[in-house]
Amino acid sequence: MTVRHKLGLSDLEVFPLALGGNVFGWTADQDRSFAVLDAYTAAGGNFIDTADSYSAWIEGNKGGESETIIGRWLKERGNRSDVVIATKVSQHPEYPGLSAANIKAAADASLKRLGTDYIDLYYTHFDKPEVPVEEIIGALDELVEAGKVRHIAASNISAERLTASLDFSEREGLARYVAIQPHYNLVSRDTYEGELRDLAERSGLAAVPYYALASGFLTGKYRPGASVDSPRAAGATKHLETERGRNVLAALDEVARAHDAEVATVALAWLAAQPTVVAPIASARTPEQLPALLAVSDLRLTDDELARLTEASA
């Protein structure tokens, strides 16, 4: 039976691994993206994460490529009601920021690219402190009331701004964030743990961490002397230069051997076991990369193993 976890206080039930759509239209063309999406859903996955800006950073792209590919896949497979689609607003070159007018225009553009009339989970991608939370929440609430968005969430936001947003929603009876998407993994814990995680826990927010595998470092393929052909190699290999990175790799190897599991699976299992975390996000360029990611739904680490990894990553 496929595992499903409730996403915070929402009515969404999601697979314990969210499939990252950042590679679609970047390192995975449409055919390969379709193959990855097919393999993920065939294994029971139902939670697809993208953003309106993916992948505007590539020369020749303008943003929205990932949503467009996902939209074409949804149309060809006729499975819209079977999947939970999460996307984000604020970073698209044509729709920057979080003004009320921009949020609404960007949502309409995302809906068109996705070929759907509703978004299951709509994130503010990067908070814009110059925009009052009242304006942001007000615009998001209008989208929910219009049936264009089912639930709202926040990514890259401070505890202070998140508190103000939740308080405003509560006070005015408007749509309320149900999830948070923080940068969080075994070699980046202070980006979430502490005030922000405590707030999420008190408020019943589900965490859906990005960079769950630290740009591939936590797959274990980056080792001293090894050469990896990947656009993310520079970001991943920097962790080899730190004592924490080396300690984490050693602990991951040890735990992986005990379970006859992939290093990536163990890293995701540690993350999935942390307070508030419902579904880490990980992406795959090919279907062959998926099994190690999907296996997180079945791997349960012992308390001692979790402690060993936590200590190594301190």
C-alpha positions in Angstrom: 0.0 0.0 0.0 1.4 3.4 -1.0 2.4 5.6 1.9 0.7 9.0 2.2 1.3 11.7 4.8 -1.1 14.5 5.6 0.4 17.9 4.7 0.1 20.0 7.8 -3.5 21.1 8.5 -4.5 20.8 4.9 -6.6 18.1 3.3 -3.7 17.1 1.0 -2.2 13.7 1.4 1.3 13.3 -0.2 3.9 10.7 -0.9 6.9 11.1 1.6 9.2 12.2 -1.3 8.3 15.3 -3.4 9.7 15.1 -6.9 11.6 18.3 -7.7 10.8 19.8 -11.1 13.7 22.2 -11.3 15.6 19.9 -13.7 12.7 19.7 -16.2 13.6 21.9 -19.2 17.1 22.3 -17.8 19.2 19.0 -17.5 16.2 16.9 -18.5 14.5 17.5 -21.8 10.8 16.9 -22.3 11.1 13.2 -23.2 13.4 12.5 -20.3 11.2 14.5 -17.9 8.1 12.5 -19.0 10.0 9.3 -18.3 11.0 10.5 -14.8 7.4 11.7 -14.0 6.0 8.3 -15.3 8.4 6.3 -13.1 7.8 8.4 -10.1 4.0 8.1 -10.3 4.2 4.4 -11.2 6.0 3.9 -7.9 3.2 5.6 -6.0 4.5 9.2 -6.0 2.0 12.0 -6.2 3.7 15.2 -5.1 5.4 17.3 -7.8 7.2 20.5 -6.9 8.0 23.3 -9.4 8.2 27.1 -9.7 7.2 29.6 -12.3 10.9 30.7 -12.6 12.3 27.2 -13.5 14.5 27.4 -15.5 15.0 31.1 -16.3 18.7 30.9 -15.4 19.5 28.9 -18.5 20.5 30.9 -21.6 17.7 30.8 -24.1 15.0 30.0 -21.4 12.6 32.6 -20.1 11.1 30.8 -17.1 8.1 28.5 -17.0 9.8 25.7 -18.9 9.3 23.2 -16.0 5.6 24.1 -15.6 5.1 23.8 -19.3 6.6 20.3 -19.4 4.5 19.2 -16.4 1.4 20.7 -18.0 2.0 18.7 -21.2 2.6 15.5 -19.2 -0.6 16.0 -17.2 -2.6 16.5 -20.5 -1.1 13.4 -22.2 -1.6 11.2 -19.1 -5.0 12.6 -18.1 -4.0 12.2 -14.4 -4.5 15.7 -13.0 -6.7 14.6 -10.1 -4.1 11.9 -9.1 -1.2 14.3 -8.4 -0.5 17.2 -6.0 1.1 20.1 -7.9 3.0 22.7 -6.0 4.4 25.8 -7.7 5.7 29.2 -6.6 5.6 32.9 -7.3 8.0 35.9 -7.0 11.0 35.0 -9.2 9.8 34.7 -12.8 11.5 37.4 -14.8 8.2 38.7 -16.2 6.4 38.4 -12.8 8.8 39.4 -10.1 7.8 40.2 -6.5 4.8 39.7 -4.3 2.6 42.6 -5.0 -1.1 41.7 -5.0 -1.4 42.4 -8.8 1.7 40.3 -9.6 0.7 37.3 -7.5 -2.6 37.1 -9.3 -1.1 37.6 -12.8 1.7 35.1 -12.1 -0.9 32.5 -10.8 -2.9 32.9 -14.0 0.3 32.4 -16.1 1.2 29.3 -14.1 -2.2 27.9 -14.5 -2.0 28.4 -18.3 1.4 26.7 -18.5 0.3 23.8 -16.3 -2.9 23.4 -18.3 -5.1 23.2 -15.2 -7.6 25.4 -13.5 -6.2 24.9 -10.0 -2.9 24.7 -8.1 -2.9 22.4 -5.1 -0.1 24.2 -3.2 1.0 27.8 -4.0 4.2 29.1 -2.4 5.6 32.5 -2.1 9.1 31.5 -3.4 11.2 34.2 -1.8 9.6 36.6 0.7 9.7 40.3 -0.2 9.9 42.2 3.1 9.1 45.5 1.4 5.6 44.2 0.7 3.2 44.1 3.7 2.1 40.6 4.7 -1.5 42.0 4.6 -1.1 42.5 0.8 0.4 39.1 0.2 -2.1 37.1 2.2 -5.0 39.2 0.9 -4.0 38.3 -2.7 -3.4 34.7 -1.9 -6.8 34.5 -0.2 -8.5 35.8 -3.3 -6.9 33.0 -5.3 -8.2 30.5 -2.8 -11.7 32.0 -2.8 -11.7 32.0 -6.6 -10.8 28.2 -6.6 -7.5 28.8 -8.4 -5.4 27.7 -5.4 -6.3 25.0 -2.9 -3.7 25.8 -0.2 -0.9 28.4 0.3 2.6 28.0 1.7 5.8 30.0 2.1 9.4 29.4 1.2 12.5 31.4 2.2 10.8 33.4 4.8 11.9 34.7 8.2 10.3 33.6 11.5 9.2 37.2 12.1 7.5 37.5 8.7 5.9 34.1 9.0 4.5 34.9 12.4 3.0 38.2 11.1 1.5 36.3 8.1 -0.1 33.6 10.3 -1.4 36.1 12.8 -3.0 38.2 10.0 -4.6 35.2 8.5 -6.0 34.1 11.9 -7.2 37.6 12.8 -9.0 38.2 9.5 -10.2 34.7 8.8 -8.2 34.5 5.6 -6.3 31.6 3.9 -3.5 30.5 6.1 -0.1 28.9 5.2 -0.2 25.2 5.7 3.5 24.4 4.7 6.9 25.8 4.7 9.7 25.0 2.2 13.1 25.6 3.9 16.6 24.9 2.8 17.4 22.0 5.1 19.6 18.9 5.0 22.4 17.1 6.9 25.0 19.7 6.0 22.7 22.7 6.3 20.8 22.5 9.6 20.9 26.1 10.9 18.9 27.2 7.8 15.8 25.7 9.4 16.4 24.4 12.9 15.8 26.8 15.8 13.3 29.6 15.7 11.8 28.9 12.3 11.3 25.2 12.9 9.9 25.8 16.4 7.4 28.2 14.9 6.4 25.7 12.2 5.9 23.0 14.9 3.8 25.2 17.1 1.7 26.4 14.1 1.1 22.9 12.6 3.0 23.7 9.4 4.4 20.9 7.3 8.0 21.2 6.2 8.9 20.3 2.6 12.7 20.9 2.5 14.6 21.8 -0.7 18.2 21.0 -1.3 17.5 17.8 0.6 20.5 16.2 -0.9 22.7 19.3 -0.8 23.0 19.6 -4.6 23.9 15.9 -4.9 26.6 15.8 -2.2 24.5 13.6 0.0 24.2 11.0 -2.7 27.7 10.0 -1.8 29.0 10.3 -5.4 31.2 13.2 -4.6 34.4 11.9 -3.0 38.0 13.1 -2.8 39.6 12.6 -6.2 36.3 11.8 -7.9 35.2 13.7 -11.0 31.4 14.1 -11.5 30.0 15.6 -14.6 27.1 17.7 -13.2 26.1 21.4 -13.4 25.9 21.2 -9.6 29.4 19.7 -9.0 31.0 23.0 -7.8 28.3 23.5 -5.2 28.4 19.9 -4.0 32.2 19.4 -3.8 32.6 22.4 -1.5 31.3 20.2 1.3 34.3 17.9 1.0 36.4 20.8 2.2 34.6 20.9 5.6 35.0 18.6 8.6 31.2 18.4 8.8 30.9 17.3 5.3 33.5 14.5 5.7 32.0 13.4 9.0 28.5 13.2 7.5 29.7 11.1 4.6 31.5 8.7 6.9 28.3 8.4 9.1 26.1 7.9 6.0 28.4 5.2 4.7 28.2 3.4 8.0 24.4 3.5 8.2 24.0 2.7 4.6 26.0 -0.5 4.9 23.9 -1.6 7.9 20.8 -1.4 5.8 22.3 -2.3 2.4 20.8 1.0 1.3 22.0 3.8 -0.9 23.7 6.8 0.8 21.0 9.1 -0.7 18.2 7.0 0.8 19.8 7.3 4.3 20.3 11.1 4.0 16.6 11.5 3.0 15.5 9.1 5.8 17.3 11.2 8.4 15.6 14.3 7.0 12.2 12.7 6.9 12.5 11.7 10.6 13.0 15.3 11.7 10.2 17.3 13.4 7.7 18.9 11.0 9.2 17.3 7.9 6.6 15.6 5.8 8.3 15.2 2.4 11.8 16.2 1.4 12.2 17.4 -2.2 14.7 15.6 -4.5 15.0 15.7 -8.3 16.1 13.1 -10.8 17.4 13.7 -14.3 16.8 10.1 -15.3 14.4 7.3 -14.2 17.5 5.3 -13.1 18.2 7.9 -10.3 14.7 7.5 -8.8 14.9 4.2 -6.9 17.3 5.5 -4.3 15.0 8.5 -3.7 11.8 6.6 -3.6 13.2 4.1 -1.1 12.9 6.7 1.6 9.3 5.6 2.0 10.4 2.2 3.3 13.6 3.0 5.2 13.3 3.5 9.0 16.5 4.4 10.8 17.0 3.4 14.5 17.2 6.0 17.2 21.0 5.2 17.5 21.5 5.7 13.7 19.6 9.0 13.7 21.7 10.1 16.7 24.9 9.1 14.9 24.0 11.2 11.8 22.8 14.1 13.9 26.1 14.1 15.9 28.2 13.9 12.7 26.3 16.9 11.2 26.6 19.1 14.3 
